Amino acid sequence: MTTPTQTTSASLTAPGNVADRAVKRRRVLDILDAAGRDSLLLTSNTALTWYLDGSRVHISLAGDPIAALLVDRSGDHLVTFNNEAGRIAAEELPEGVSLDTVPWHGQLHAAAAGLAVDGDPLVEAAVATELRAARQQLLPAEAARYASLSADAATAMTDVLTAATPETTEFQLVSELAARIVSGGAEPLVLLCNGAGRSDFRHPLATHSPLGRRAMAVVCARRNGLVANVTRWVAFDAGTAQELDAEARIAAVEADIFRATLPGARLDEVFTEIKAAYARHGFGDDQWTLHHQGGPAGYAGRDPRVTAEVTDTIVLNQPFTWNPSGPGVKIEDTVLLTDSGLRILTVDERWPTTEVDGRRRPLTLRP
């Protein structure tokens, strides 16, 4: 049994706005119309933060959301635990969304589903592809928030890596990154770092090892539900000829991927181009098998990771994070596909760059 909670709009601090939420509600109602159903239960962090336009519905970054939302023909009905309701009502509840509670030990999803007229709403898994399509195209306010977050993540990278030394440990470096991300109101979902002795690892969790002569850092930062992703390299020497050549070639792979990221293209077609780009630029036919290649971004780190089985069609105003990598090299930025082409969002003008296929792309920082 749920208990309604009252709130006033004057106390809200959630970023969403009424106009954008109306667009998103229309997109979900279109899904219901196509399915011939009257209600949908949203339970994942990705779906909830998208539909609520940035509300925070987590406590633990590793845990399930502490809210569930029933969307039906009459409106939007959020259900949370009684010990979370005060903060949700005061800080996260958008205008026009009702709030009900269950005991902290209650069954959240069952309670939200029970609000449906027939008690049997559609679940996310039944319309996963349709929901992903509904999230693809960012609205203007979302795009502005994403650009701001992405710039903050890039700025944090520049600040921290500029101050790094060969003696800085991987843990010290990621702790500095985490501090800057959190101080900017974001959540560090992923923090990776490898020093010179660990450059073979594609997903290097930090250790107490010093950076040595060369290091990679990776940040995935979330704010208002949106996730910005960025990789940067720092080195304390001029680099070897082999390293410089590999860095140029991986940037060329990325340029080929960017050229394939066009409105109307399918993601499986882009994946085919990714595989060909590795071979074209000297990384071999199987390099793509050694790490995921990225994909659409936004309210998930990748929404989804691109594979040969993902046939989603690319649309304008859709964000992406591609992350081609090879032995000892990787390049990764968050971008937005606009009517004037791909716009790089994770930009700090202080970072050294070079022109690749008409775009400024990051070099290795050499403080």
C-alpha positions as CSV (number, residue, x, y, z in Angstrom):
1,M,0.0,0.0,0.0
2,T,1.5,3.3,-1.0
3,T,1.1,6.6,1.0
4,P,0.9,9.9,-1.0
5,T,3.4,12.6,-0.1
6,Q,2.7,16.3,-0.6
7,T,5.3,18.8,-1.8
8,T,5.4,22.3,-3.1
9,S,7.1,23.5,-6.3
10,A,8.9,26.2,-4.4
11,S,11.2,23.7,-2.7
12,L,12.3,21.9,-5.9
13,T,15.9,22.0,-7.1
14,A,15.7,19.3,-9.8
15,P,17.1,20.6,-13.2
16,G,14.2,19.5,-15.5
17,N,11.7,21.8,-17.0
18,V,8.0,21.3,-17.8
19,A,8.4,21.7,-21.6
20,D,11.1,19.1,-21.9
21,R,9.3,16.7,-19.7
22,A,6.2,17.1,-21.8
23,V,8.2,16.0,-24.9
24,K,9.5,13.0,-23.1
25,R,6.1,12.0,-21.8
26,R,4.8,12.2,-25.4
27,R,7.6,9.9,-26.5
28,V,6.6,7.3,-23.8
29,L,2.9,7.6,-24.6
30,D,3.8,6.9,-28.3
31,I,5.4,3.7,-27.0
32,L,2.3,2.8,-25.1
33,D,0.1,3.5,-28.2
34,A,2.3,1.3,-30.4
35,A,2.1,-1.5,-27.8
36,G,-1.6,-1.2,-27.2
37,R,-1.0,-0.7,-23.4
38,D,-1.9,1.9,-20.9
39,S,1.0,2.0,-18.5
40,L,4.8,1.5,-18.3
41,L,7.0,0.9,-15.2
42,L,10.4,2.6,-15.2
43,T,12.9,1.1,-12.8
44,S,16.5,1.6,-14.1
45,N,18.6,4.6,-13.3
46,T,19.0,5.4,-17.0
47,A,15.3,5.4,-17.7
48,L,14.4,7.3,-14.5
49,T,16.9,10.1,-14.8
50,W,16.1,10.6,-18.5
51,Y,12.3,10.7,-18.0
52,L,12.5,12.9,-14.8
53,D,15.0,15.1,-16.6
54,G,17.9,14.8,-14.3
55,S,16.5,13.9,-10.9
56,R,18.9,11.9,-8.6
57,V,17.2,8.6,-7.7
58,H,20.2,6.8,-6.3
59,I,21.9,6.6,-2.9
60,S,24.7,4.1,-3.6
61,L,26.5,4.5,-7.0
62,A,26.6,0.7,-7.1
63,G,23.0,0.1,-6.0
64,D,19.6,0.0,-7.5
65,P,17.5,3.2,-7.7
66,I,15.5,4.1,-4.7
67,A,12.5,5.0,-6.7
68,A,10.3,3.6,-9.5
69,L,7.9,5.4,-11.8
70,L,4.6,4.4,-13.3
71,V,3.7,6.3,-16.5
72,D,0.1,5.9,-17.4
73,R,-2.6,7.8,-19.3
74,S,-3.5,9.9,-16.2
75,G,0.0,11.1,-15.3
76,D,3.4,10.2,-13.8
77,H,3.5,8.4,-10.4
78,L,6.8,8.2,-8.5
79,V,7.1,5.7,-5.6
80,T,10.0,5.7,-3.2
81,F,10.9,4.4,0.3
82,N,9.5,6.3,3.3
83,N,13.1,7.2,4.5
84,E,13.9,8.8,1.1
85,A,10.6,10.6,0.5
86,G,11.6,13.9,2.3
87,R,14.7,14.5,0.1
88,I,13.0,13.4,-3.1
89,A,10.0,15.7,-2.4
90,A,12.2,18.7,-1.5
91,E,14.9,18.4,-4.1
92,E,14.2,15.9,-6.9
93,L,10.5,15.8,-7.7
94,P,9.6,17.5,-11.0
95,E,6.4,19.5,-11.2
96,G,3.4,17.5,-12.0
97,V,4.7,14.1,-10.7
98,S,2.9,12.6,-7.8
99,L,4.9,10.9,-5.0
100,D,3.9,7.8,-3.1
101,T,5.9,5.9,-0.5
102,V,6.3,2.4,0.8
103,P,8.1,1.3,4.0
104,W,11.8,1.1,3.7
105,H,11.5,-2.7,3.9
106,G,8.7,-2.8,1.3
107,Q,8.5,-4.0,-2.3
108,L,9.2,-0.9,-4.4
109,H,8.5,-2.2,-7.9
110,A,5.4,-4.1,-6.8
111,A,4.0,-1.1,-5.1
112,A,4.6,1.1,-8.2
113,A,3.1,-1.6,-10.5
114,G,0.1,-1.8,-8.2
115,L,-0.8,1.8,-9.1
116,A,-1.6,0.7,-12.7
117,V,-5.3,0.3,-13.3
118,D,-4.9,-3.4,-14.2
119,G,-1.9,-3.9,-11.9
120,D,0.1,-5.2,-14.9
121,P,2.1,-2.4,-16.6
122,L,4.6,-2.9,-19.3
123,V,8.2,-3.3,-18.0
124,E,11.3,-1.7,-19.4
125,A,12.7,-5.0,-20.8
126,A,9.6,-5.4,-23.0
127,V,10.3,-2.1,-24.8
128,A,14.0,-1.6,-24.3
129,T,14.7,-0.7,-27.9
130,E,11.8,1.7,-28.0
131,L,13.0,3.5,-24.8
132,R,16.5,3.7,-26.1
133,A,15.2,5.4,-29.3
134,A,13.2,7.8,-27.1
135,R,16.4,8.8,-25.3
136,Q,18.5,9.3,-28.5
137,Q,17.8,12.8,-29.4
138,L,18.8,15.3,-26.7
139,L,16.5,18.3,-26.2
140,P,18.2,21.8,-26.1
141,A,18.3,22.1,-22.3
142,E,19.8,18.6,-22.0
143,A,22.4,19.3,-24.6
144,A,23.4,22.5,-22.7
145,R,23.7,20.5,-19.5
146,Y,25.7,17.8,-21.2
147,A,28.1,20.4,-22.7
148,S,28.7,22.0,-19.3
149,L,29.4,18.6,-17.7
150,S,31.7,17.5,-20.5
151,A,33.7,20.8,-20.3
152,D,34.0,20.4,-16.5
153,A,35.3,16.8,-17.0
154,A,37.9,18.0,-19.6
155,T,38.9,20.9,-17.3
156,A,39.4,18.4,-14.4
157,M,41.7,16.3,-16.6
158,T,43.8,19.3,-17.6
159,D,44.1,20.6,-14.0
160,V,45.1,17.2,-12.6
161,L,47.4,15.9,-15.3
162,T,49.2,19.3,-15.6
163,A,50.1,19.0,-11.9
164,A,51.2,15.3,-12.1
165,T,54.8,14.1,-11.9
166,P,56.4,10.8,-12.6
167,E,56.3,10.2,-8.8
168,T,52.6,10.7,-8.6
169,T,50.8,7.4,-7.9
170,E,47.8,6.2,-9.8
171,F,45.7,6.4,-6.7
172,Q,46.8,10.0,-6.0
173,L,45.9,11.0,-9.6
174,V,42.4,9.5,-9.6
175,S,41.7,10.9,-6.1
176,E,42.5,14.4,-7.4
177,L,40.2,13.7,-10.4
178,A,37.5,12.5,-8.1
179,A,37.7,15.6,-5.9
180,R,37.3,17.9,-8.9
181,I,34.4,15.9,-10.3
182,V,32.5,15.8,-7.0
183,S,33.2,19.5,-6.3
184,G,31.5,20.3,-9.6
185,G,28.3,18.5,-8.4
186,A,28.9,15.4,-10.4
187,E,29.5,11.7,-9.5
188,P,32.6,9.9,-10.7
189,L,31.2,6.6,-12.0
190,V,34.5,5.4,-13.5
191,L,38.1,6.5,-12.6
192,L,40.9,4.6,-14.4
193,C,44.6,5.2,-14.5
194,N,47.7,3.3,-15.7
195,G,51.2,4.3,-15.3
196,A,54.0,3.3,-17.7
197,G,54.3,-0.2,-16.1
198,R,50.6,-1.1,-16.7
199,S,49.9,0.3,-20.2
200,D,48.8,-3.0,-21.5
201,F,45.5,-2.9,-19.5
202,R,42.5,-1.4,-21.3
203,H,40.5,-0.9,-18.1
204,P,43.2,-0.2,-15.5
205,L,41.8,0.3,-12.0
206,A,44.3,2.5,-10.1
207,T,47.1,1.1,-7.9
208,H,49.8,2.5,-5.6
209,S,52.2,2.4,-8.5
210,P,53.9,5.7,-9.6
211,L,53.0,7.0,-13.0
212,G,56.6,6.8,-14.3
213,R,57.3,8.3,-17.8
214,R,53.8,8.0,-19.2
215,A,50.2,7.5,-18.1
216,M,46.6,7.3,-19.2
217,A,43.6,8.6,-17.2
218,V,39.9,8.0,-17.8
219,V,36.9,9.7,-16.2
220,C,33.2,8.9,-16.6
221,A,31.3,11.6,-14.7
222,R,27.5,11.8,-14.2
223,R,25.5,15.0,-13.4
224,N,21.7,15.4,-13.8
225,G,21.7,11.8,-15.1
226,L,23.9,12.5,-18.0
227,V,27.3,10.8,-18.3
228,A,30.4,12.4,-19.9
229,N,33.4,10.2,-20.8
230,V,36.9,11.3,-21.5
231,T,40.4,9.8,-21.8
232,R,43.7,11.7,-21.7
233,W,47.4,10.9,-21.7
234,V,50.3,12.5,-20.0
235,A,54.0,11.9,-20.6
236,F,57.2,13.2,-19.0
237,D,59.5,12.7,-22.0
238,A,59.3,13.2,-25.8
239,G,57.8,9.8,-26.4
240,T,59.2,7.0,-28.6
241,A,58.8,7.0,-32.4
242,Q,56.6,3.9,-32.0
243,E,54.3,5.6,-29.4
244,L,53.9,8.7,-31.5
245,D,53.1,6.7,-34.6
246,A,50.5,4.6,-32.7
247,E,48.9,7.8,-31.3
248,A,48.6,9.2,-34.8
249,R,47.1,6.0,-36.2
250,I,44.5,5.6,-33.4
251,A,43.4,9.2,-34.0
252,A,43.0,8.2,-37.7
253,V,40.8,5.3,-36.7
254,E,38.7,7.7,-34.7
255,A,38.4,10.0,-37.6
256,D,37.0,7.2,-39.8
257,I,34.5,6.4,-37.1
258,F,33.5,10.1,-36.9
259,R,33.0,10.1,-40.7
260,A,30.7,7.1,-40.4
261,T,28.6,8.7,-37.6
262,L,25.9,10.2,-39.7
263,P,22.1,10.7,-39.4
264,G,20.3,7.8,-40.9
265,A,23.3,5.4,-40.5
266,R,22.8,2.2,-38.5
267,L,25.0,1.3,-35.6
268,D,25.9,-2.1,-37.0
269,E,27.1,-0.3,-40.2
270,V,29.3,2.0,-38.1
271,F,30.6,-1.2,-36.3
272,T,31.6,-2.6,-39.7
273,E,33.5,0.6,-40.4
274,I,35.3,0.4,-37.0
275,K,36.6,-3.0,-37.8
276,A,37.8,-1.9,-41.2
277,A,39.4,1.2,-39.8
278,Y,41.7,-0.8,-37.4
279,A,43.0,-2.8,-40.3
280,R,43.3,0.2,-42.6
281,H,45.5,2.0,-40.1
282,G,47.8,-0.8,-39.2
283,F,46.3,-2.3,-36.0
284,G,45.3,-5.6,-37.6
285,D,42.0,-7.4,-38.3
286,D,41.3,-8.5,-34.7
287,Q,42.1,-5.3,-32.7
288,W,38.4,-4.6,-32.3
289,T,38.0,-7.9,-30.4
290,L,40.3,-6.7,-27.6
291,H,38.1,-4.0,-26.2
292,H,34.6,-2.5,-26.7
293,Q,34.4,0.4,-29.1
294,G,31.9,2.7,-27.4
295,G,28.7,3.9,-28.9
296,P,25.8,6.3,-28.2
297,A,26.1,8.1,-24.8
298,G,23.8,10.3,-22.7
299,Y,22.0,8.8,-19.7
300,A,24.2,5.8,-19.7
301,G,28.0,5.5,-20.2
302,R,27.1,3.7,-23.5
303,D,23.5,3.5,-24.6
304,P,24.3,0.9,-25.9
305,R,27.8,-0.4,-26.7
306,V,27.9,-0.9,-30.4
307,T,28.1,-4.4,-31.8
308,A,27.2,-6.1,-35.1
309,E,23.8,-6.9,-33.5
310,V,22.8,-3.3,-32.6
311,T,20.8,-1.9,-35.5
312,D,19.6,1.4,-34.0
313,T,19.5,4.3,-36.5
314,I,21.5,7.4,-35.7
315,V,19.6,10.7,-35.4
316,L,20.5,14.4,-35.1
317,N,21.3,15.7,-31.6
318,Q,22.4,12.3,-30.5
319,P,25.5,12.0,-28.2
320,F,28.3,9.5,-28.7
321,T,31.4,8.4,-27.0
322,W,33.6,6.3,-29.3
323,N,36.8,4.9,-27.7
324,P,39.1,3.2,-30.2
325,S,42.2,1.7,-28.6
326,G,45.3,-0.3,-29.4
327,P,48.4,-1.5,-27.5
328,G,49.4,1.5,-25.4
329,V,47.0,4.0,-27.1
330,K,43.4,5.1,-26.7
331,I,41.4,8.1,-27.7
332,E,38.0,9.1,-26.2
333,D,35.8,12.1,-26.1
334,T,32.1,12.8,-25.7
335,V,30.5,14.3,-28.8
336,L,27.2,15.5,-30.1
337,L,25.9,15.0,-33.6
338,T,24.5,18.3,-34.7
339,D,23.2,19.6,-38.1
340,S,26.6,21.1,-38.7
341,G,28.5,17.9,-37.9
342,L,30.0,16.3,-34.8
343,R,30.7,18.7,-31.9
344,I,33.3,17.7,-29.4
345,L,31.9,18.4,-25.9
346,T,34.8,17.3,-23.7
347,V,37.0,20.3,-24.6
348,D,39.4,22.3,-22.6
349,E,41.2,24.9,-24.8
350,R,44.4,24.6,-22.6
351,W,44.9,21.0,-23.7
352,P,47.4,20.5,-26.6
353,T,45.8,19.4,-29.8
354,T,46.5,18.6,-33.5
355,E,44.3,18.7,-36.5
356,V,42.9,15.3,-37.6
357,D,40.5,15.3,-40.5
358,G,39.5,18.9,-39.9
359,R,39.0,18.6,-36.1
360,R,41.2,19.5,-33.2
361,R,42.1,16.2,-31.4
362,P,44.0,15.8,-28.2
363,L,47.7,15.0,-28.1
364,T,49.6,13.6,-25.2
365,L,50.2,16.3,-22.6
366,R,53.9,16.9,-21.9
367,P,54.0,19.2,-18.8
